[in-house]
Amino acid sequence: MMEWQRYEFRVSTDPRLLQLAVIHDFLRQTYWAKDISEAQVRKALDGALCFGLYRDEQQIGLARVITDQATFAYLSDVFVLEEFQGQGLGQWLVSCILAHPELQGLRRILLATQDAHGLYRKLGFSELAQPEQMMEIRNSALGPEPENRLS
């Protein structure tokens, strides 16, 4: 377990601190996870390295990293609750993720974003160098493309 502190805010990888109700309530209202079930959210959290963002004991954000911790990671479900946006907390959250010891030396970290390209570029992300090498299976029954919402 790792933790980072910044004033009254904290990022922690302790899964016991995750507040499923807060996470589910936020994600089910997004267009990328619209109406996702609580069971799906729980399963997604269980299968990932999660970084909770907290103000004191209140969960105010989250990011999940799906990884083999050797070569690859996918950054997903990045969010900061609206009332806490605009304070640089999202950028700090992703910076903590990129500093995590188990995520060092990976060949590739991917993410999908619709509107936060500028923010992610500040942290070293760029568009795919060779997008023609990437492929996907899209299951329309699963809903829209995953998205990161970060401010």
Steps between C-alpha positions, in 0.01 A plus 500: 500500500623848415379846600576856396392808697438855372346738754168343607497270196634147479547239228503141622518157342340340806196313360335504844454878470307487173143621541301291254184712531687820406680333210190328367288813531749701296571238233137406437430862403783525246448437133781243494353287779136609488283282722788268592397264778654509844611139450690596182669789678599273789644242260690770308649635823596151615684435173707818499759698691281782632604846607243669721506876543377621839439823688540392857284183500271599211569336164511773235663321208635178356716350231535133412806344341461165329851357475725197495754716693774392259434633150157662464241712677167658406386806693123510541209664684698807602275751671488778755162599641377823343519709817873420528596559138719792397748454786756288315391185687447294185849580374641419843307170509643390165849617606475273805402210274795561270733506805375169642792254526305208352432702184860592424671362189178408317525500121164670455231676700180565306191702572197628313376856536255716317583839644808495723777467241675818614514388860634155415762649263637697798561164669684344203217333309470543123284370218583149382824498301370218281121487528484262206648232727219526753182295468192452710185297541206728567201342659212744463311314769765619745423867442711791380876525491668534844598854587711688746351816649767712655522867592 
